Amino acid sequence: MKIVIAGAGEVGTHLAKMLTDESHDIVLLDDSLNKLSKISNQIDLMTHTGSAHSFEDLKKTGLSKADLFIAVTPYEERNVFACSMASYLGVGRTIARINNSEYLEERYKNKLRNMGIHELIYPESLAAKEVVASIKQTVTRQLIEFSGGKLILMGIKVRNNAPVLNKSLKDLDLNEHNISVVAINRDNVTIIPNGKDVIKDGDIVFFVTTPIQEQYVFELTGKKVFDIKNIMFLGGSRVAQKAIDKLGDNYRIKVIESNLEKCKQIADKYDKVLVINGDGRDFKILKEEGIDKMDAFVATTGNSETNILMCHLAKTYGVKRTAAEVENLEFMGLAENMDIGGVINKKLNAASYIYKFTLNAAISKVKCLTASDAEVFEFIAKHDTKITDKPIKYIDFPEEAVIGGYIRGEQGYIANGDTLIQQGDKVVVFTLPSGIKKLEKYFK
């Protein structure tokens, strides 16, 4: 697939690297020669120096023969206009990065489609959803719902009090309880397990199950769900504000923000949120504002190191649930090893959303897993595809991937070797990066 990306910022660069690794034909357009030169030294791709607002510059990228145009510059008006221009020039599909949630309203989305903008992506809103999920689901590292929660995937860190510790998956016989273990992350290495694999202390184990069995998974892993009432946000970023929007009025929320003007804006916007102007890295301020009485602490400043360290500090004050926005991908493993809880990365969220448009199969959901280098897909099984030919145990499925479950009608099920996938089923597949392209032939 030929893909043109406008914008060589963090999101555009990460996307280019990820898609180049999957052997797509990538062209990266930016008006900064310096940025493009640096990227060219790291990634094998074509670059063009020019403006996404110039028809001539867009033409030079070979846009008329491209399958997908992705506009991810920092400016939403440029992205929207560039997508409209790209559609006029004949590109197959367009995706625009935005930072205004109004565009996501259906009445405006229809207008934008008429202008040639086929898809919209709002990374801050996607990150905010991760923050809210992290706060509401207090015992998981990551929680993903499929088809409105008919199946769920939970990444849980196993401690030395877990009943599953040092037991093989075969001995646990989880299939009898409608539970499947699709992956184990051990020392930052992801394992696609078989029945002989043993769960060890410190493993992050990814379970797929139905909502009715969720509590049983918690019992197996020695987890106790606790209520969240008091939440402290370090940094009043757009991610923090979108998260506050989604949390509603059921929580007591404090925001510590160093920028006075931003403090005033947040205070005007949220009547029930207490906003403190100050440096949240100051231990005295944190103590004065009662960090030891918080149930959750969320760090969403623009600095990954600060977010990780302050969440670690909050843990030492007894805060049970912490979440950090970590935009530096090199720090993701560090954050996991420091046991800070939820880790949110806008680039990974954006990549997950966009990735499904690059595969030749029907996909309803893609998620990069923050506690793993793997991804999880929700494929839609079509008539006369390889996945519907015969029971799973007779299909030569990639060893880097595993089918965790499937949704048929209104019900979710855990898959086993005797499962025969049917047309219309939504199939949840967990895969390492090396297995992604191999999956296409089973679902297209």
C-alpha positions as CSV (number, residue, x, y, z in Angstrom):
1,M,0.0,0.0,0.0
2,K,1.3,3.5,-0.8
3,I,0.8,5.9,2.0
4,V,1.6,9.6,2.1
5,I,2.0,11.2,5.6
6,A,2.0,15.0,6.0
7,G,3.7,16.1,9.2
8,A,7.1,14.9,10.5
9,G,6.3,15.5,14.2
10,E,6.2,12.8,16.8
11,V,3.0,11.1,15.6
12,G,3.9,11.3,11.9
13,T,7.4,9.9,12.6
14,H,6.2,7.1,14.7
15,L,3.6,6.2,12.1
16,A,6.2,6.3,9.3
17,K,8.5,3.9,11.2
18,M,5.7,1.5,12.1
19,L,4.3,1.4,8.6
20,T,7.7,1.1,7.0
21,D,8.4,-1.9,9.1
22,E,5.3,-3.5,7.6
23,S,6.7,-3.0,4.0
24,H,4.3,-0.2,3.0
25,D,5.5,2.4,0.5
26,I,5.7,5.5,2.7
27,V,6.3,9.1,1.6
28,L,6.7,11.7,4.3
29,L,6.0,15.4,3.6
30,D,7.1,18.3,5.8
31,D,8.3,21.8,5.4
32,S,11.3,21.3,7.6
33,L,14.3,19.9,5.7
34,N,16.1,19.4,9.0
35,K,13.4,17.1,10.4
36,L,13.2,15.1,7.2
37,S,17.0,14.7,7.1
38,K,17.0,13.2,10.7
39,I,14.2,10.8,9.9
40,S,15.9,9.7,6.7
41,N,18.9,8.6,8.7
42,Q,16.7,6.4,10.9
43,I,14.0,5.1,8.5
44,D,14.1,3.8,4.9
45,L,11.4,5.9,3.3
46,M,10.9,8.7,0.7
47,T,10.7,12.3,1.9
48,H,9.6,15.5,0.3
49,T,10.2,19.0,1.6
50,G,7.1,21.1,1.0
51,S,3.8,22.3,2.3
52,A,0.7,20.2,2.8
53,H,-1.2,23.2,1.6
54,S,0.4,23.3,-1.8
55,F,-1.2,21.4,-4.7
56,E,2.2,21.2,-6.4
57,D,4.0,19.8,-3.4
58,L,1.3,17.3,-2.8
59,K,1.5,16.2,-6.4
60,K,5.2,15.6,-6.1
61,T,4.5,12.9,-3.5
62,G,2.7,10.8,-6.1
63,L,-0.6,11.4,-4.2
64,S,-2.8,10.5,-7.1
65,K,-1.6,6.9,-7.0
66,A,-1.6,6.7,-3.2
67,D,-4.1,4.5,-1.2
68,L,-4.0,6.6,2.0
69,F,-3.2,10.2,3.0
70,I,-2.6,10.9,6.7
71,A,-2.3,14.6,7.8
72,V,-0.8,14.8,11.3
73,T,0.8,18.2,11.5
74,P,0.3,20.1,14.8
75,Y,-2.4,22.3,13.2
76,E,-5.9,20.9,12.7
77,E,-6.9,23.5,10.1
78,R,-3.9,22.5,7.9
79,N,-4.7,18.8,8.3
80,V,-8.4,19.2,7.4
81,F,-7.6,21.4,4.4
82,A,-4.7,19.1,3.3
83,C,-7.1,16.1,3.3
84,S,-9.6,18.0,1.2
85,M,-6.9,18.9,-1.3
86,A,-5.6,15.3,-1.3
87,S,-9.1,13.9,-2.1
88,Y,-9.4,16.4,-5.0
89,L,-6.0,15.1,-6.3
90,G,-7.3,11.5,-6.3
91,V,-6.0,9.7,-3.1
92,G,-8.1,6.7,-2.0
93,R,-8.7,7.7,1.6
94,T,-7.8,10.5,4.0
95,I,-7.3,10.8,7.8
96,A,-6.9,14.1,9.6
97,R,-5.6,14.7,13.0
98,I,-7.7,17.2,15.0
99,N,-7.7,18.8,18.4
100,N,-11.3,20.1,18.4
101,S,-13.9,17.6,19.7
102,E,-16.7,19.4,17.9
103,Y,-15.5,17.9,14.6
104,L,-16.3,14.5,16.0
105,E,-20.0,15.3,16.2
106,E,-22.0,13.4,13.6
107,R,-23.5,16.5,12.0
108,Y,-20.0,18.0,11.4
109,K,-18.4,14.7,10.4
110,N,-20.9,14.4,7.5
111,K,-19.9,17.9,6.3
112,L,-16.3,17.0,6.5
113,R,-16.8,13.8,4.5
114,N,-18.4,15.8,1.8
115,M,-15.2,17.9,1.7
116,G,-13.1,14.7,1.3
117,I,-12.0,14.1,4.9
118,H,-12.9,10.4,5.5
119,E,-11.6,9.8,9.0
120,L,-10.8,12.0,12.0
121,I,-8.3,11.2,14.8
122,Y,-8.1,13.1,18.1
123,P,-5.1,11.7,20.0
124,E,-5.8,13.7,23.1
125,S,-9.4,12.2,23.3
126,L,-8.1,8.7,22.8
127,A,-5.5,9.2,25.5
128,A,-8.2,10.6,27.8
129,K,-10.2,7.4,27.3
130,E,-7.2,5.4,28.4
131,V,-6.8,7.6,31.6
132,V,-10.5,7.1,32.5
133,A,-10.3,3.3,31.9
134,S,-7.1,3.2,34.1
135,I,-8.9,5.1,36.9
136,K,-12.2,3.1,36.7
137,Q,-10.5,-0.3,36.4
138,T,-8.3,-0.3,39.5
139,V,-6.6,-3.7,39.3
140,T,-5.5,-3.9,35.7
141,R,-2.6,-2.5,33.8
142,Q,-4.8,-2.3,30.7
143,L,-8.5,-3.0,30.0
144,I,-9.9,-3.2,26.4
145,E,-13.5,-3.9,25.7
146,F,-14.7,-5.5,22.4
147,S,-18.2,-5.0,20.9
148,G,-19.4,-3.0,23.8
149,G,-17.9,-5.2,26.5
150,K,-19.1,-8.6,25.3
151,L,-15.5,-9.7,25.5
152,I,-12.8,-8.0,27.5
153,L,-9.0,-8.2,27.5
154,M,-7.2,-7.4,30.8
155,G,-3.5,-7.0,31.4
156,I,-2.8,-7.8,35.1
157,K,0.5,-7.8,36.9
158,V,0.8,-11.0,39.0
159,R,2.3,-10.6,42.5
160,N,3.4,-13.3,45.0
161,N,0.0,-13.5,46.6
162,A,-1.7,-14.8,43.4
163,P,-3.3,-18.3,43.4
164,V,-2.1,-18.8,39.8
165,L,1.5,-18.3,40.7
166,N,3.9,-21.0,39.6
167,K,1.1,-23.0,37.9
168,S,1.0,-24.0,34.3
169,L,-1.8,-22.9,32.1
170,K,-2.7,-26.5,31.4
171,D,-3.2,-27.2,35.2
172,L,-5.3,-24.1,35.6
173,D,-7.8,-25.3,33.0
174,L,-9.0,-21.8,32.3
175,N,-11.1,-22.7,29.3
176,E,-13.5,-24.4,31.6
177,H,-14.2,-21.0,33.1
178,N,-14.5,-19.2,29.8
179,I,-11.0,-17.6,30.2
180,S,-8.1,-17.5,27.9
181,V,-4.5,-16.4,28.5
182,V,-3.3,-14.9,25.2
183,A,0.1,-13.5,26.2
184,I,2.5,-13.1,29.1
185,N,4.9,-10.1,29.3
186,R,8.0,-11.1,31.3
187,D,11.0,-8.8,31.7
188,N,9.7,-6.7,28.8
189,V,9.5,-9.7,26.5
190,T,6.1,-10.9,25.2
191,I,5.4,-14.6,25.2
192,I,2.6,-16.2,23.2
193,P,2.0,-19.0,25.7
194,N,1.0,-22.7,25.4
195,G,-0.3,-25.1,28.0
196,K,3.2,-25.8,29.5
197,D,4.0,-22.1,30.3
198,V,4.0,-21.2,34.0
199,I,2.9,-17.9,35.4
200,K,5.7,-16.3,37.5
201,D,5.9,-13.4,40.0
202,G,6.1,-10.1,38.2
203,D,4.5,-11.3,34.9
204,I,1.9,-9.1,33.2
205,V,-0.6,-11.6,32.0
206,F,-3.2,-10.8,29.4
207,F,-6.6,-12.5,29.9
208,V,-9.5,-12.6,27.5
209,T,-12.8,-13.4,29.1
210,T,-16.5,-12.4,29.3
211,P,-17.7,-9.8,31.8
212,I,-19.4,-12.4,34.0
213,Q,-16.0,-14.1,34.6
214,E,-14.1,-10.8,35.4
215,Q,-14.3,-11.3,39.1
216,Y,-13.0,-14.8,38.9
217,V,-9.9,-13.5,37.0
218,F,-9.3,-11.1,39.9
219,E,-9.6,-13.9,42.4
220,L,-7.0,-16.0,40.4
221,T,-4.6,-13.1,40.4
222,G,-5.1,-12.1,44.0
223,K,-6.6,-8.7,43.2
224,K,-9.2,-6.7,45.1
225,V,-11.1,-4.0,43.4
226,F,-11.3,-0.7,45.3
227,D,-13.3,2.5,44.9
228,I,-11.9,5.7,43.5
229,K,-13.3,8.9,44.8
230,N,-10.5,11.4,45.2
231,I,-8.3,12.1,42.1
232,M,-5.4,14.5,41.7
233,F,-4.2,15.6,38.2
234,L,-0.7,16.9,37.8
235,G,-0.9,19.2,34.8
236,G,-4.0,20.7,33.2
237,S,-3.3,19.5,29.6
238,R,-5.9,18.8,27.0
239,V,-5.6,15.1,27.9
240,A,-6.4,15.9,31.5
241,Q,-9.3,18.1,30.6
242,K,-10.8,15.6,28.3
243,A,-10.4,12.9,31.0
244,I,-12.2,15.2,33.5
245,D,-15.0,15.6,30.9
246,K,-15.4,11.9,30.6
247,L,-15.2,11.2,34.4
248,G,-18.3,13.4,35.1
249,D,-19.4,14.6,38.5
250,N,-18.9,11.4,40.5
251,Y,-15.4,12.2,41.7
252,R,-13.6,14.8,43.8
253,I,-10.9,16.2,41.5
254,K,-7.9,18.5,42.1
255,V,-5.7,19.8,39.3
256,I,-2.2,21.2,40.0
257,E,-1.1,23.4,37.1
258,S,1.9,25.8,37.0
259,N,0.5,28.1,34.3
260,L,-1.8,30.7,35.8
261,E,-3.8,31.4,32.7
262,K,-4.5,27.7,32.1
263,C,-5.6,27.5,35.8
264,K,-8.1,30.2,35.2
265,Q,-9.4,28.5,32.1
266,I,-9.8,25.2,33.8
267,A,-11.5,26.8,36.9
268,D,-14.0,28.6,34.6
269,K,-14.7,25.4,32.7
270,Y,-15.2,23.1,35.6
271,D,-17.2,24.4,38.6
272,K,-16.6,21.3,40.8
273,V,-12.9,20.9,40.1
274,L,-10.4,22.5,42.6
275,V,-7.6,24.1,40.6
276,I,-4.3,24.9,42.3
277,N,-1.7,27.1,40.7
278,G,1.7,25.8,41.6
279,D,4.6,23.4,40.7
280,G,3.3,19.9,41.2
281,R,6.9,18.7,41.6
282,D,7.1,20.6,44.9
283,F,6.7,18.1,47.7
284,K,5.4,20.8,50.0
285,I,2.5,21.6,47.7
286,L,1.6,17.9,47.2
287,K,1.5,17.4,50.9
288,E,-0.6,20.6,51.5
289,E,-3.1,19.4,48.9
290,G,-3.4,16.0,50.5
291,I,-1.7,13.7,48.2
292,D,-1.8,11.0,50.9
293,K,-5.6,11.2,50.9
294,M,-5.9,10.6,47.1
295,D,-7.2,7.4,45.6
296,A,-5.7,8.1,42.2
297,F,-2.9,10.3,40.9
298,V,-2.7,11.2,37.1
299,A,0.4,12.9,35.7
300,T,-0.2,14.5,32.3
301,T,2.5,17.2,32.1
302,G,4.4,17.6,28.8
303,N,7.4,15.9,30.4
304,S,7.5,12.0,30.4
305,E,10.3,11.9,33.1
306,T,8.3,14.1,35.4
307,N,5.2,12.1,34.9
308,I,6.9,8.8,35.7
309,L,8.8,10.1,38.8
310,M,5.8,11.9,40.2
311,C,3.6,8.8,39.9
312,H,6.3,6.8,41.6
313,L,6.4,9.4,44.4
314,A,2.6,9.3,44.7
315,K,2.9,5.5,45.3
316,T,5.3,6.2,48.2
317,Y,2.6,8.4,49.7
318,G,0.1,5.5,49.6
319,V,-1.8,6.4,46.5
320,K,-3.3,3.1,45.2
321,R,-3.8,4.0,41.5
322,T,-1.5,6.1,39.4
323,A,-1.4,6.8,35.7
324,A,1.3,8.6,33.7
325,E,1.3,10.0,30.2
326,V,4.6,8.8,28.7
327,E,5.2,10.1,25.2
328,N,8.9,9.1,25.0
329,L,8.6,5.5,23.8
330,E,12.1,4.7,25.2
331,F,10.7,5.3,28.7
332,M,7.8,2.9,28.4
333,G,9.7,-0.1,29.7
334,L,11.1,2.0,32.5
335,A,7.6,3.1,33.5
336,E,6.4,-0.5,33.6
337,N,9.4,-1.6,35.6
338,M,8.8,1.1,38.2
339,D,5.3,-0.3,38.8
340,I,3.5,3.0,38.5
341,G,0.3,1.5,37.1
342,G,-1.3,2.9,33.9
343,V,0.9,4.2,31.1
344,I,-0.7,6.3,28.4
345,N,1.0,7.1,25.1
346,K,-0.8,9.3,22.5
347,K,1.4,8.0,19.6
348,L,0.6,4.4,20.3
349,N,-3.1,5.3,20.5
350,A,-3.0,7.2,17.3
351,A,-1.1,4.4,15.6
352,S,-3.6,1.8,16.7
353,Y,-6.5,3.9,15.3
354,I,-4.8,4.5,11.9
355,Y,-3.3,1.0,11.5
356,K,-6.6,-0.7,10.7
357,F,-6.9,1.4,7.5
358,T,-3.7,-0.1,6.2
359,L,-4.7,-3.8,6.3
360,N,-6.7,-5.6,3.6
361,A,-9.2,-7.1,6.0
362,A,-12.4,-6.1,7.8
363,I,-11.3,-4.7,11.2
364,S,-13.5,-3.1,13.8
365,K,-10.8,-2.4,16.4
366,V,-7.0,-2.3,16.8
367,K,-5.1,-1.5,20.0
368,C,-1.4,-1.3,20.7
369,L,-0.8,-2.7,24.2
370,T,1.2,-0.3,26.4
371,A,2.5,-3.1,28.7
372,S,3.7,-5.2,25.7
373,D,5.1,-4.8,22.2
374,A,2.1,-6.7,20.8
375,E,-1.2,-5.6,19.4
376,V,-4.8,-6.9,19.6
377,F,-7.2,-6.9,16.7
378,E,-11.0,-7.4,16.3
379,F,-11.4,-8.8,12.9
380,I,-14.8,-9.3,11.2
381,A,-15.0,-12.8,9.6
382,K,-16.2,-12.7,6.0
383,H,-17.7,-15.4,3.8
384,D,-15.3,-17.7,2.0
385,T,-12.2,-16.6,4.0
386,K,-9.6,-19.0,5.3
387,I,-10.6,-18.4,8.9
388,T,-14.1,-19.8,8.3
389,D,-12.9,-22.9,6.4
390,K,-12.5,-25.4,9.3
391,P,-12.0,-25.6,13.1
392,I,-9.1,-23.5,14.5
393,K,-7.0,-26.5,15.3
394,Y,-6.9,-27.5,11.6
395,I,-5.9,-24.0,10.5
396,D,-2.2,-23.3,10.2
397,F,-2.4,-20.1,12.2
398,P,0.7,-18.0,12.6
399,E,2.7,-19.0,15.7
400,E,3.2,-15.3,16.6
401,A,-0.6,-14.9,17.0
402,V,-3.5,-16.4,19.0
403,I,-7.2,-16.2,18.8
404,G,-8.5,-15.2,22.2
405,G,-12.2,-15.2,21.6
406,Y,-15.0,-14.2,19.3
407,I,-18.4,-12.4,19.4
408,R,-21.3,-14.0,17.7
409,G,-24.5,-12.0,17.8
410,E,-24.9,-10.6,21.3
411,Q,-22.7,-13.1,23.1
412,G,-18.9,-13.4,23.6
413,Y,-17.1,-16.7,23.7
414,I,-13.6,-18.0,24.4
415,A,-12.1,-19.8,21.4
416,N,-10.6,-23.3,21.6
417,G,-9.2,-25.8,19.0
418,D,-12.7,-27.1,18.1
419,T,-14.1,-23.6,17.5
420,L,-15.4,-23.0,13.9
421,I,-15.5,-19.3,13.1
422,Q,-18.6,-18.3,11.1
423,Q,-19.3,-15.4,8.8
424,G,-20.1,-12.3,10.7
425,D,-18.2,-13.3,13.9
426,K,-15.9,-10.7,15.4
427,V,-12.7,-12.4,16.2
428,V,-10.3,-11.1,18.8
429,V,-6.7,-11.9,17.8
430,F,-3.6,-11.1,19.9
431,T,-0.4,-10.9,17.8
432,L,3.3,-9.9,18.0
433,P,4.4,-7.4,15.3
434,S,5.9,-10.1,13.1
435,G,2.5,-11.8,12.8
436,I,0.4,-8.8,11.7
437,K,0.9,-9.1,7.9
438,K,0.5,-12.9,8.1
439,L,-3.0,-12.5,9.5
440,E,-4.4,-10.8,6.4
441,K,-4.7,-13.9,4.4
442,Y,-7.0,-15.5,7.0
443,F,-9.5,-12.6,7.1
444,K,-9.5,-11.0,3.6
